[in-house]
Amino acid sequence: MKIIYTYTDEAPALATHSLLPIIQAYGDKAGVGVETRDISLAARILAAFGLHDDHLAELGELARTPDANIIKLPNISASIPQLKAAIKELQAAGHAVPDFPENPSTDEENKARAAYDAVKGSAVNPVLREGNSDRRAPASVKSYARKHPHSMGPWSKDSTSHVATMTDGDFRHSETSVTVEAPTTLTIQHVTADGTTDLRSFPVLAGEIVDAAVMRKAALQQFLAEQVADAKAKGVLFSVHLKATMMKVSDPIIFGHAVRAYFADVFATYAEDLASVGADPNQGLGGVLADLEKLPADRRAEIEA
């Protein structure tokens, strides 16, 4: 019997160097070996290009077995800015990893982009939770929480804080599900603005549930504009909560629309300047501000003002 401990990533190295020796000491007394594996963002990037053992794939296979005993530290669900920063650090350390291709146009760039797309976002959790992972709180923890509930402090009925959700045109209101009656092959057809059709097919089993939903861009834009205006009128904080690194296809786009809605005047007035430096609101305000550094100082100062 052995325990595998994931070394470090989002959790600082201090967490490993303080906790791991304790686990090793207890394991030694019990005759249980303790090993480490590196599934950090840096290690996953290197593994994607054959420069490091693929520890995530190894643990993924182990997680499918009833014997799995993995202690996983918190790991980075890498956004593209985080991914680019990690790539830059690895290159500076002498590792031969390619730049992140924003708009791949060659076979080599497409291959590199596919490798990086597999690394970004929440790439670890879906692998390690595919097996026998159990995240339920123990009964003792639940019992303690019931006996000692956490106080949120006094709440005034005059508070204007509220949660706003879309009433139409979003994933919830467009969701459709179907239970497949017999084994078959499903095809997803995507028709682009220029009329190009992209087909993706995949097999499904009898009894599988297939679910589909869409977000209407116009409905989202209208909703966000209304909520920004409402927050300003009521003098409350406008806050958007998305898991953009987990839902790494849809949520960054939705978040980009939120950034555009909040800074609507800026994107309307300086659209050409922002486009000229590739400022992408899907990467968040931080990404936009970083791209502004490419503009002449006077123009950048005007936009930032």
Backbone bond lengths (Angstrom), bond angles and torsions (degrees), N, CA, C in turn:
res aa  C-N    CA-C-N  psi(-1)  N-CA   C-N-CA  omega(-1)  CA-C   N-CA-C  phi
1 M - - - 1.458 - - 1.525 109.55 -
2 K 1.332 115.79 143.01 1.456 119.60 177.57 1.526 109.96 -150.05
3 I 1.310 114.60 160.44 1.460 122.22 176.03 1.522 107.53 -113.52
4 I 1.326 116.19 135.23 1.460 120.56 175.17 1.527 108.13 -108.84
5 Y 1.309 115.41 127.22 1.469 123.10 -174.77 1.528 108.11 -115.04
6 T 1.340 117.46 124.90 1.465 119.54 178.41 1.521 108.92 -79.12
7 Y 1.306 115.89 129.28 1.460 121.67 -162.61 1.531 114.58 -62.96
8 T 1.305 118.14 -69.90 1.467 120.07 -178.40 1.517 109.99 -166.31
9 D 1.316 116.55 156.23 1.464 121.66 176.04 1.519 107.35 -167.25
10 E 1.344 116.80 -103.07 1.460 119.29 175.85 1.529 109.70 -65.72
11 A 1.346 115.52 -39.46 1.458 119.60 172.72 1.529 107.54 -68.57
12 P 1.319 118.79 131.28 1.469 120.22 -176.84 1.521 112.13 -66.48
13 A 1.323 115.67 159.28 1.462 120.74 179.50 1.525 111.14 -58.63
14 L 1.339 115.99 -27.09 1.463 119.60 178.82 1.527 110.86 -58.70
15 A 1.342 116.92 -35.70 1.463 120.31 -179.98 1.523 110.54 -62.21
16 T 1.326 115.76 -40.97 1.462 119.61 179.22 1.521 111.36 -70.50
17 H 1.318 116.99 -46.41 1.463 120.11 -175.03 1.530 112.65 -71.41
18 S 1.331 117.02 -15.45 1.464 119.06 176.27 1.525 112.03 -96.19
19 L 1.336 117.19 -36.49 1.462 120.69 -175.57 1.525 113.27 -92.70
20 L 1.326 116.90 -39.90 1.465 119.73 -175.77 1.531 113.09 -58.10
21 P 1.335 120.00 -43.64 1.474 118.58 178.40 1.529 113.00 -60.03
22 I 1.329 116.72 -32.90 1.469 120.07 178.47 1.526 109.86 -67.14
23 I 1.341 115.54 -45.56 1.470 119.81 178.65 1.522 110.20 -62.33
24 Q 1.327 116.45 -41.32 1.465 120.17 179.90 1.531 111.43 -64.77
25 A 1.336 116.12 -38.47 1.468 119.72 -179.95 1.525 110.84 -64.98
26 Y 1.334 116.66 -45.18 1.463 120.05 177.98 1.528 110.43 -65.79
27 G 1.330 115.72 -41.25 1.456 119.38 -179.97 1.512 112.20 -62.85
28 D 1.330 116.09 -38.97 1.462 120.53 -179.89 1.529 111.07 -62.66
29 K 1.326 116.51 -42.61 1.465 120.22 179.10 1.526 111.72 -65.77
30 A 1.339 115.47 -31.08 1.469 119.94 -177.73 1.523 112.47 -92.64
31 G 1.332 116.44 -0.95 1.455 119.44 -178.84 1.517 113.20 74.34
32 V 1.324 116.33 26.43 1.469 121.50 -179.68 1.528 108.93 -110.03
33 G 1.311 116.65 122.25 1.454 120.63 179.32 1.526 111.34 -74.89
34 V 1.318 116.29 147.22 1.466 121.84 178.47 1.525 108.31 -125.10
35 E 1.322 115.94 120.92 1.460 121.57 179.57 1.522 109.51 -118.51
36 T 1.329 116.74 162.29 1.465 120.75 177.70 1.524 110.13 -117.47
37 R 1.319 114.78 152.72 1.462 122.36 172.79 1.525 107.62 -135.57
38 D 1.312 116.12 147.22 1.464 120.91 -177.63 1.525 109.92 -106.25
39 I 1.331 116.17 107.22 1.466 120.42 176.78 1.529 109.61 -117.19
40 S 1.328 115.48 28.99 1.461 120.47 177.48 1.524 109.75 -66.33
41 L 1.316 116.25 167.05 1.459 120.48 178.53 1.524 110.48 -58.78
42 A 1.333 116.57 -43.92 1.465 120.14 -179.58 1.526 111.19 -61.03
43 A 1.328 116.51 -44.78 1.467 120.08 -179.44 1.520 111.18 -65.88
44 R 1.328 116.57 -36.87 1.467 119.55 179.81 1.525 111.23 -68.98
45 I 1.334 117.22 -35.43 1.468 120.21 175.75 1.523 109.86 -63.73
46 L 1.321 116.25 -47.99 1.464 120.09 -179.78 1.527 111.06 -61.83
47 A 1.327 116.71 -40.74 1.465 120.27 -179.99 1.523 111.29 -64.68
48 A 1.326 116.91 -33.45 1.467 120.89 -179.23 1.522 111.72 -63.87
49 F 1.351 116.18 -23.08 1.462 120.24 -179.75 1.531 111.99 -114.36
50 G 1.339 115.62 20.98 1.454 120.51 174.94 1.509 115.03 70.38
51 L 1.338 117.26 22.84 1.461 121.15 -177.06 1.531 112.27 -105.56
52 H 1.326 116.77 4.55 1.464 121.44 -178.53 1.522 107.42 -158.81
53 D 1.311 117.19 149.09 1.464 120.05 175.46 1.526 109.56 -59.84
54 D 1.323 116.57 139.46 1.462 121.14 -178.59 1.529 109.27 -84.73
55 H 1.323 115.45 82.92 1.461 120.29 -177.38 1.524 111.78 -68.38
56 L 1.332 117.51 -30.20 1.464 119.32 179.44 1.524 110.30 -65.57
57 A 1.323 117.16 -42.62 1.463 120.42 177.88 1.526 110.48 -62.79
58 E 1.322 115.83 -39.86 1.469 120.64 178.56 1.527 110.74 -61.64
59 L 1.337 116.06 -47.08 1.464 119.63 -179.72 1.526 111.03 -69.17
60 G 1.328 116.42 -30.53 1.461 119.76 177.38 1.516 111.80 -62.17
61 E 1.328 116.06 -40.33 1.462 120.01 176.68 1.525 110.34 -67.45
62 L 1.327 116.38 -40.89 1.463 120.56 -179.81 1.527 111.11 -64.80
63 A 1.341 116.39 -37.59 1.464 120.66 -177.20 1.524 112.62 -64.37
64 R 1.315 116.42 -18.43 1.468 120.20 179.18 1.525 112.53 -82.17
65 T 1.313 116.91 -6.72 1.460 120.44 -176.66 1.530 110.28 -101.61
66 P 1.334 117.35 155.28 1.474 120.16 178.90 1.525 112.79 -72.30
67 D 1.337 117.44 -9.44 1.462 120.88 -177.30 1.525 112.82 -93.67
68 A 1.325 117.51 1.23 1.466 120.47 -174.10 1.521 111.40 -62.62
69 N 1.322 115.43 133.80 1.466 121.74 176.69 1.525 106.73 -141.13
70 I 1.333 115.63 88.91 1.461 121.61 -173.07 1.522 109.60 -119.46
71 I 1.324 116.24 129.22 1.463 121.11 172.19 1.525 106.41 -103.54
72 K 1.335 116.23 109.20 1.467 120.93 -174.91 1.525 110.68 -105.82
73 L 1.319 115.83 121.24 1.454 120.21 173.63 1.525 109.89 -76.83
74 P 1.338 117.81 159.92 1.470 120.06 176.33 1.525 110.77 -56.71
75 N 1.311 115.95 136.20 1.460 120.12 -178.46 1.527 110.21 -121.92
76 I 1.316 115.30 155.42 1.462 120.92 -178.56 1.526 110.33 -71.79
77 S 1.330 116.00 129.15 1.462 121.32 167.45 1.522 105.48 -92.83
78 A 1.306 116.22 90.06 1.460 121.46 -162.94 1.522 113.69 -69.15
79 S 1.326 115.02 126.16 1.455 121.15 168.48 1.528 107.25 -80.95
80 I 1.320 116.78 169.12 1.467 119.20 -179.89 1.529 111.64 -62.13
81 P 1.347 120.23 -42.47 1.473 118.55 176.04 1.529 112.71 -59.01
82 Q 1.341 117.54 -40.26 1.463 120.15 177.42 1.529 110.65 -65.78
83 L 1.326 115.52 -39.89 1.461 120.46 179.57 1.526 110.39 -62.46
84 K 1.325 116.41 -45.03 1.466 120.55 179.58 1.528 111.03 -63.04
85 A 1.336 116.29 -39.35 1.464 119.74 179.43 1.522 110.79 -64.30
86 A 1.334 116.26 -40.70 1.467 120.25 178.98 1.526 110.69 -66.14
87 I 1.328 116.71 -40.42 1.470 120.81 178.20 1.526 110.11 -60.82
88 K 1.330 116.09 -43.90 1.464 120.84 -179.68 1.526 111.02 -62.07
89 E 1.331 116.87 -41.77 1.466 120.48 179.29 1.528 111.06 -65.54
90 L 1.326 116.29 -41.44 1.465 119.74 179.67 1.527 111.20 -65.24
91 Q 1.327 116.33 -41.52 1.462 119.94 178.33 1.527 110.77 -63.43
92 A 1.337 115.98 -40.16 1.466 120.21 179.19 1.528 111.38 -64.82
93 A 1.341 115.67 -27.51 1.468 120.31 179.35 1.527 111.96 -85.72
94 G 1.336 116.79 1.57 1.456 120.52 175.37 1.511 116.03 97.28
95 H 1.332 117.64 8.09 1.465 120.21 179.69 1.532 110.04 -85.24
96 A 1.316 116.09 133.50 1.466 121.73 -174.99 1.525 111.34 -85.01
97 V 1.321 116.10 69.35 1.460 120.58 175.65 1.528 107.97 -107.96
98 P 1.326 117.94 143.00 1.465 120.47 -177.01 1.525 112.16 -75.17
99 D 1.329 115.88 162.06 1.457 120.72 172.61 1.523 109.13 -64.61
100 F 1.326 115.60 157.82 1.463 120.06 176.37 1.525 108.59 -75.71
101 P 1.335 118.39 115.77 1.471 120.30 -178.12 1.528 111.48 -79.21
102 E 1.332 116.17 111.48 1.463 120.51 -179.70 1.527 110.95 -64.84
103 N 1.321 115.20 -47.82 1.464 120.93 -178.93 1.529 108.85 -129.15
104 P 1.325 117.21 80.62 1.468 120.30 -176.13 1.525 112.18 -61.34
105 S 1.332 115.14 136.53 1.467 119.50 -178.64 1.522 112.36 -128.19
106 T 1.333 117.70 -12.68 1.462 121.18 178.98 1.524 109.36 -115.12
107 D 1.331 115.66 165.83 1.465 119.93 178.44 1.523 110.88 -60.11
108 E 1.329 116.01 -39.37 1.463 120.35 -179.68 1.527 111.01 -65.24
109 E 1.334 116.28 -42.18 1.465 119.95 179.20 1.525 111.10 -68.42
110 N 1.331 116.94 -38.32 1.466 120.13 177.53 1.525 111.08 -63.81
111 K 1.321 116.32 -37.93 1.465 120.82 178.53 1.526 110.37 -66.18
112 A 1.340 116.02 -42.51 1.467 120.02 179.12 1.524 110.67 -65.65
113 R 1.338 116.66 -41.10 1.464 120.09 -179.73 1.526 110.68 -64.03
114 A 1.331 116.68 -40.56 1.466 120.22 178.65 1.526 110.73 -62.69
115 A 1.334 116.18 -38.91 1.465 120.09 179.00 1.523 110.55 -65.52
116 Y 1.322 116.90 -43.32 1.464 120.29 -179.93 1.528 111.64 -70.33
117 D 1.329 117.22 -35.24 1.467 120.02 178.17 1.524 111.25 -63.43
118 A 1.336 116.02 -30.47 1.466 119.93 178.99 1.522 111.63 -74.84
119 V 1.333 116.59 -19.28 1.460 121.64 -177.53 1.524 111.89 -93.69
120 K 1.330 116.87 -34.67 1.463 120.08 -173.74 1.525 111.38 -72.26
121 G 1.326 114.46 167.47 1.457 119.60 179.23 1.517 111.69 70.85
122 S 1.304 115.74 -161.49 1.467 120.74 -178.77 1.520 109.05 -84.20
123 A 1.328 115.61 76.93 1.464 120.74 -175.55 1.521 112.76 -84.72
124 V 1.327 117.05 -20.14 1.464 120.44 -174.51 1.525 112.21 -85.99
125 N 1.326 116.65 -51.23 1.467 120.18 -172.66 1.529 114.47 -56.70
126 P 1.340 119.41 -43.72 1.469 117.85 179.23 1.520 113.08 -60.79
127 V 1.334 117.11 -27.60 1.466 120.71 -179.58 1.522 110.66 -78.23
128 L 1.322 116.82 -49.09 1.463 119.71 -174.90 1.523 112.73 -78.67
129 R 1.324 117.84 -18.24 1.465 119.79 178.52 1.526 112.23 -96.54
130 E 1.313 116.01 6.64 1.462 119.39 -179.27 1.521 111.42 -77.52
131 G 1.318 116.10 -20.51 1.456 119.40 -177.14 1.508 112.47 -93.78
132 N 1.334 116.42 -122.29 1.463 120.56 -172.20 1.527 112.30 -101.54
133 S 1.316 116.97 31.54 1.459 120.53 -179.41 1.526 110.98 -65.93
134 D 1.321 116.14 134.78 1.467 121.84 178.99 1.523 107.80 -128.06
135 R 1.329 116.82 111.70 1.462 121.13 -175.76 1.529 111.98 -103.47
136 R 1.321 117.19 9.35 1.457 119.36 -179.65 1.527 110.80 -68.46
137 A 1.324 115.78 141.87 1.463 120.22 178.53 1.523 109.76 -70.87
138 P 1.336 118.01 137.91 1.471 120.51 177.61 1.527 111.05 -61.02
139 A 1.320 116.13 154.72 1.467 121.27 -179.13 1.522 111.45 -58.24
140 S 1.341 117.28 -35.50 1.463 120.55 -179.36 1.527 111.43 -64.65
141 V 1.341 116.35 -37.45 1.466 120.82 179.00 1.526 109.85 -68.49
142 K 1.328 116.23 -43.34 1.463 119.97 178.68 1.527 110.72 -61.99
143 S 1.333 116.02 -42.35 1.462 120.51 -179.10 1.524 110.85 -62.63
144 Y 1.327 116.76 -42.62 1.465 120.43 179.59 1.526 110.68 -63.53
145 A 1.342 116.41 -41.55 1.464 120.33 -179.13 1.527 111.32 -64.29
146 R 1.330 116.32 -35.99 1.466 119.53 178.90 1.531 110.97 -68.70
147 K 1.326 116.36 -37.58 1.467 120.28 -178.58 1.531 112.09 -78.03
148 H 1.335 115.96 -27.24 1.466 120.37 -177.28 1.532 109.40 -129.69
149 P 1.324 117.34 66.70 1.472 119.81 -178.16 1.525 111.76 -62.36
150 H 1.317 115.14 142.65 1.466 120.71 179.69 1.523 109.72 -77.00
151 S 1.309 116.11 127.94 1.462 120.50 -179.32 1.525 110.30 -84.17
152 M 1.314 115.72 131.38 1.460 120.87 177.36 1.526 111.44 -90.73
153 G 1.335 116.57 1.42 1.455 119.79 -179.99 1.518 111.41 87.50
154 P 1.325 117.03 172.08 1.470 120.44 -178.80 1.525 111.47 -65.58
155 W 1.308 116.19 144.70 1.465 121.59 -179.36 1.520 109.26 -122.53
156 S 1.306 116.38 123.51 1.458 121.08 -178.87 1.523 110.62 -88.16
157 K 1.325 115.64 135.43 1.461 120.28 177.23 1.529 111.46 -68.10
158 D 1.323 116.30 -15.34 1.461 120.25 179.49 1.531 112.30 -84.29
159 S 1.322 116.92 -3.62 1.463 120.38 -178.42 1.530 110.62 -62.01
160 T 1.314 115.64 137.84 1.471 120.30 178.61 1.530 111.94 -99.01
161 S 1.326 116.76 6.40 1.463 119.84 176.52 1.527 109.57 -64.34
162 H 1.295 116.72 139.76 1.459 120.10 -178.93 1.523 109.93 -160.66
163 V 1.309 115.29 163.87 1.462 122.13 176.73 1.521 108.25 -107.31
164 A 1.319 116.54 130.38 1.465 121.19 179.37 1.524 109.36 -114.80
165 T 1.305 116.96 135.65 1.462 121.49 177.72 1.521 109.28 -132.84
166 M 1.314 115.15 156.57 1.460 120.01 179.36 1.530 109.85 -69.85
167 T 1.310 115.56 148.55 1.467 120.74 179.92 1.525 112.35 -108.58
168 D 1.336 116.35 -4.81 1.464 119.78 179.92 1.527 108.64 -166.25
169 G 1.312 116.21 153.41 1.456 120.64 173.82 1.511 115.68 80.16
170 D 1.342 118.35 7.12 1.458 119.97 -179.05 1.526 110.69 -109.85
171 F 1.336 115.76 -176.05 1.462 120.15 -177.15 1.526 111.90 -60.10
172 R 1.322 116.17 -41.20 1.460 119.65 -176.63 1.524 111.79 -62.02
173 H 1.326 116.47 -44.17 1.459 119.71 -173.50 1.528 113.29 -84.30
174 S 1.337 117.13 -9.39 1.467 119.01 179.31 1.527 112.35 -109.53
175 E 1.324 116.83 -1.02 1.464 120.20 -173.96 1.530 112.51 -64.41
176 T 1.321 114.52 135.56 1.461 121.83 176.88 1.524 108.65 -135.36
177 S 1.326 116.69 135.33 1.458 121.12 179.81 1.523 110.27 -126.82
178 V 1.318 115.21 151.06 1.459 120.39 176.25 1.528 108.34 -144.58
179 T 1.313 116.36 141.38 1.462 121.74 175.38 1.524 108.39 -96.74
180 V 1.316 116.05 122.32 1.461 121.32 -176.82 1.529 109.64 -71.71
181 E 1.316 116.70 127.83 1.463 120.66 -176.32 1.521 112.96 -82.78
182 A 1.332 117.26 -33.17 1.463 120.64 -178.00 1.525 109.08 -142.82
183 P 1.330 118.21 155.00 1.466 120.56 178.52 1.523 111.02 -55.29
184 T 1.315 116.32 135.41 1.457 120.17 -178.49 1.524 109.44 -159.81
185 T 1.302 115.84 -176.13 1.464 121.79 176.81 1.521 108.67 -119.94
186 L 1.317 116.32 126.97 1.460 121.34 178.47 1.523 109.88 -100.20
187 T 1.308 115.51 148.54 1.461 121.03 179.75 1.520 109.86 -126.07
188 I 1.315 115.53 130.06 1.463 121.64 174.30 1.523 107.49 -101.17
189 Q 1.311 116.07 126.36 1.464 120.62 -178.75 1.522 109.56 -114.35
190 H 1.317 115.24 124.10 1.464 120.52 178.03 1.524 108.75 -118.27
191 V 1.322 116.02 121.10 1.459 121.50 178.88 1.522 108.37 -106.44
192 T 1.323 116.77 117.42 1.457 121.49 -177.24 1.527 110.73 -78.85
193 A 1.326 115.66 173.60 1.464 120.93 -177.65 1.524 112.06 -61.81
194 D 1.344 116.64 -29.87 1.467 119.02 -179.44 1.527 112.54 -89.04
195 G 1.338 116.58 7.23 1.456 120.23 176.04 1.513 115.12 92.16
196 T 1.338 117.36 -1.73 1.460 120.55 178.86 1.528 109.94 -70.50
197 T 1.325 116.03 135.74 1.459 120.83 -179.74 1.520 110.24 -107.62
198 D 1.316 115.55 128.37 1.460 121.80 178.67 1.525 108.12 -115.10
199 L 1.318 116.87 123.70 1.461 121.41 -177.44 1.524 110.39 -112.36
200 R 1.323 116.49 135.36 1.458 122.43 174.03 1.530 107.94 -129.28
201 S 1.312 116.53 126.54 1.462 120.64 -179.19 1.520 110.19 -117.97
202 F 1.334 115.72 148.10 1.457 120.22 177.88 1.526 108.99 -154.32
203 P 1.337 117.23 146.81 1.467 120.84 -178.71 1.525 111.31 -80.43
204 V 1.327 116.41 149.05 1.462 122.09 174.72 1.527 108.72 -132.66
205 L 1.320 115.11 154.60 1.457 121.52 -177.93 1.522 110.88 -100.29
206 A 1.305 116.37 161.30 1.461 120.85 175.39 1.525 109.24 -62.40
207 G 1.320 116.17 134.28 1.456 120.65 179.84 1.515 114.23 91.62
208 E 1.335 117.76 -10.80 1.464 119.59 178.43 1.528 109.95 -71.35
209 I 1.328 115.27 146.82 1.460 121.33 178.63 1.523 108.66 -102.54
210 V 1.307 115.95 124.45 1.463 121.92 178.38 1.523 107.84 -108.16
211 D 1.311 115.58 127.81 1.460 121.36 -174.17 1.524 109.38 -123.88
212 A 1.321 116.77 140.82 1.465 120.94 178.73 1.524 109.71 -142.29
213 A 1.331 115.44 146.00 1.459 120.91 177.74 1.520 108.59 -155.86
214 V 1.318 116.90 156.78 1.462 121.22 179.56 1.523 109.88 -133.16
215 M 1.317 115.04 154.84 1.459 121.94 173.20 1.523 107.38 -112.28
216 R 1.325 116.67 123.27 1.458 121.40 179.21 1.526 109.54 -82.42
217 K 1.320 115.76 120.58 1.462 121.03 -175.80 1.526 111.93 -58.70
218 A 1.324 117.11 -46.20 1.466 120.56 -177.40 1.526 111.03 -63.24
219 A 1.335 116.41 -40.82 1.465 120.37 179.59 1.525 110.65 -65.69
220 L 1.332 116.60 -40.03 1.467 121.00 178.78 1.525 110.73 -64.59
221 Q 1.324 116.83 -45.52 1.459 120.48 -179.24 1.529 111.40 -62.28
222 Q 1.320 116.72 -41.69 1.460 120.38 179.00 1.527 110.88 -64.63
223 F 1.329 116.01 -43.85 1.465 120.97 179.73 1.528 110.93 -60.90
224 L 1.320 117.23 -46.97 1.461 120.86 -178.27 1.528 111.27 -64.71
225 A 1.321 116.81 -41.86 1.467 120.14 179.07 1.524 110.50 -61.62
226 E 1.327 116.69 -41.71 1.466 121.05 179.37 1.527 111.16 -64.77
227 Q 1.327 116.92 -40.20 1.463 120.01 -177.30 1.525 112.17 -73.19
228 V 1.323 117.34 -35.20 1.469 120.31 175.53 1.527 109.41 -63.49
229 A 1.328 116.10 -45.18 1.468 120.48 179.15 1.525 110.86 -63.57
230 D 1.331 116.84 -40.42 1.463 121.40 -179.49 1.530 110.96 -65.41
231 A 1.331 116.66 -41.95 1.466 120.78 179.74 1.529 110.79 -63.83
232 K 1.332 116.41 -41.25 1.463 119.97 178.96 1.526 110.84 -66.02
233 A 1.326 116.34 -40.40 1.465 120.45 -178.37 1.525 111.55 -66.23
234 K 1.336 116.77 -35.88 1.467 121.16 -177.52 1.529 112.78 -92.70
235 G 1.330 116.18 -7.61 1.458 119.40 179.01 1.511 113.79 69.18
236 V 1.339 117.10 34.95 1.462 120.86 179.16 1.523 110.03 -113.35
237 L 1.316 115.24 161.92 1.457 121.39 179.20 1.522 110.17 -69.48
238 F 1.330 116.40 132.00 1.462 121.28 174.86 1.525 107.47 -93.70
239 S 1.308 117.00 115.74 1.460 121.34 -174.23 1.524 110.04 -128.96
240 V 1.319 115.98 131.16 1.464 121.70 179.25 1.521 108.46 -115.53
241 H 1.320 116.75 129.34 1.462 120.70 -178.36 1.525 110.13 -117.41
242 L 1.322 115.22 113.25 1.457 121.37 179.07 1.522 109.27 -136.90
243 K 1.312 116.31 151.45 1.465 120.99 174.85 1.524 106.88 -101.94
244 A 1.343 115.15 72.66 1.454 120.13 -171.26 1.521 113.65 -68.20
245 T 1.340 117.80 -21.65 1.457 118.71 178.89 1.521 112.32 -88.70
246 M 1.330 117.18 -19.11 1.461 120.50 174.74 1.526 109.67 -85.55
247 M 1.335 116.21 -52.80 1.460 121.21 176.22 1.526 106.84 -90.25
248 K 1.335 115.56 70.96 1.455 120.35 -164.22 1.523 114.80 -77.34
249 V 1.321 118.45 -2.33 1.456 120.42 174.59 1.524 110.23 -99.53
250 S 1.326 116.65 -53.83 1.466 120.41 -173.60 1.525 113.87 -81.30
251 D 1.327 117.59 -45.68 1.463 119.50 -170.21 1.527 114.83 -66.11
252 P 1.342 120.54 -37.66 1.466 117.80 174.97 1.530 112.57 -60.20
253 I 1.327 116.74 -34.49 1.468 120.06 178.46 1.525 110.03 -68.59
254 I 1.341 116.31 -44.18 1.465 120.68 178.10 1.524 109.99 -61.66
255 F 1.337 116.03 -42.63 1.462 120.02 179.40 1.529 110.58 -63.91
256 G 1.330 116.21 -37.00 1.462 119.88 177.35 1.518 111.91 -60.24
257 H 1.325 116.40 -39.47 1.468 120.01 177.15 1.532 110.27 -65.54
258 A 1.335 117.10 -35.22 1.465 120.21 178.22 1.528 110.74 -65.83
259 V 1.330 116.65 -41.08 1.466 120.53 177.61 1.524 110.14 -63.09
260 R 1.327 116.51 -43.64 1.466 120.53 178.61 1.529 111.40 -62.72
261 A 1.327 116.58 -39.63 1.462 120.26 -178.78 1.521 111.18 -66.55
262 Y 1.330 116.52 -40.69 1.466 120.31 -177.55 1.528 111.13 -70.89
263 F 1.332 116.24 -35.91 1.465 120.93 179.44 1.527 110.08 -110.82
264 A 1.325 115.52 44.24 1.466 121.00 -174.38 1.525 112.03 -56.95
265 D 1.327 117.65 -43.64 1.467 120.95 -178.50 1.524 111.19 -63.49
266 V 1.326 116.47 -39.46 1.466 120.58 -179.52 1.524 110.65 -64.58
267 F 1.334 116.63 -46.82 1.462 119.85 -178.13 1.524 111.56 -69.60
268 A 1.324 117.59 -27.34 1.462 120.31 177.74 1.524 111.14 -76.64
269 T 1.326 116.47 -41.93 1.463 121.21 -175.47 1.522 112.82 -76.94
270 Y 1.330 116.35 -37.74 1.466 120.20 -173.36 1.528 112.20 -115.90
271 A 1.316 116.46 32.99 1.466 120.97 -176.60 1.529 111.94 -56.57
272 E 1.328 117.32 -44.38 1.467 120.31 -177.51 1.522 111.42 -67.28
273 D 1.326 116.87 -41.45 1.467 120.11 179.12 1.526 110.76 -62.36
274 L 1.328 116.46 -45.53 1.458 120.76 -178.69 1.528 111.04 -64.58
275 A 1.332 115.71 -40.16 1.461 119.63 179.82 1.527 111.18 -67.70
276 S 1.325 117.05 -33.86 1.466 120.93 -176.51 1.524 112.68 -65.53
277 V 1.336 117.06 -25.26 1.472 120.05 179.91 1.525 111.35 -108.64
278 G 1.341 115.98 8.89 1.459 119.96 176.54 1.510 114.34 71.08
279 A 1.336 117.36 25.95 1.467 120.47 179.68 1.524 109.78 -63.58
280 D 1.313 116.15 119.91 1.459 121.69 -174.85 1.525 110.00 -117.99
281 P 1.333 118.54 108.53 1.466 120.14 -179.60 1.524 113.46 -63.12
282 N 1.338 117.11 -16.73 1.469 119.52 176.70 1.529 111.25 -63.91
283 Q 1.335 116.75 -20.04 1.461 121.17 177.67 1.523 111.85 -91.62
284 G 1.336 116.26 8.13 1.455 120.43 177.91 1.521 112.15 85.96
285 L 1.328 115.45 171.41 1.459 120.71 -179.39 1.523 110.99 -61.78
286 G 1.335 116.82 -36.91 1.460 119.99 179.48 1.517 111.85 -59.82
287 G 1.335 116.39 -40.29 1.459 120.15 178.31 1.516 112.01 -65.90
288 V 1.338 116.39 -40.05 1.465 120.72 178.75 1.527 110.25 -64.21
289 L 1.334 116.98 -45.85 1.465 120.79 -179.45 1.529 111.27 -63.09
290 A 1.326 116.35 -36.31 1.467 119.59 178.27 1.524 110.64 -64.97
291 D 1.334 116.82 -39.48 1.463 120.23 179.71 1.527 111.65 -69.91
292 L 1.329 117.18 -28.00 1.465 119.83 178.64 1.526 111.82 -62.81
293 E 1.331 116.71 -21.39 1.462 120.37 179.00 1.527 111.51 -62.55
294 K 1.331 116.66 -18.26 1.466 120.72 -179.01 1.527 111.94 -80.53
295 L 1.327 117.47 -12.96 1.463 121.56 -179.09 1.528 110.73 -84.12
296 P 1.342 117.31 159.02 1.465 119.91 172.41 1.525 109.90 -56.53
297 A 1.326 116.36 147.26 1.462 121.39 -173.12 1.523 112.88 -56.01
298 D 1.347 117.32 -41.68 1.461 119.23 -177.35 1.522 111.84 -67.92
299 R 1.340 115.62 -38.70 1.468 119.47 179.69 1.531 110.11 -69.58
300 R 1.325 116.25 -40.31 1.463 120.41 178.86 1.524 110.54 -62.49
301 A 1.328 116.44 -43.40 1.464 120.57 -179.41 1.521 111.16 -62.80
302 E 1.325 116.39 -37.05 1.467 120.31 179.59 1.523 110.93 -65.27
303 I 1.332 116.64 -42.19 1.468 120.39 -179.49 1.525 110.21 -68.88
304 E 1.323 117.02 -44.14 1.463 120.74 -178.23 1.522 112.12 -65.87
305 A 1.330 116.11 -27.05 1.468 119.66 179.73 1.519 110.85 -70.24
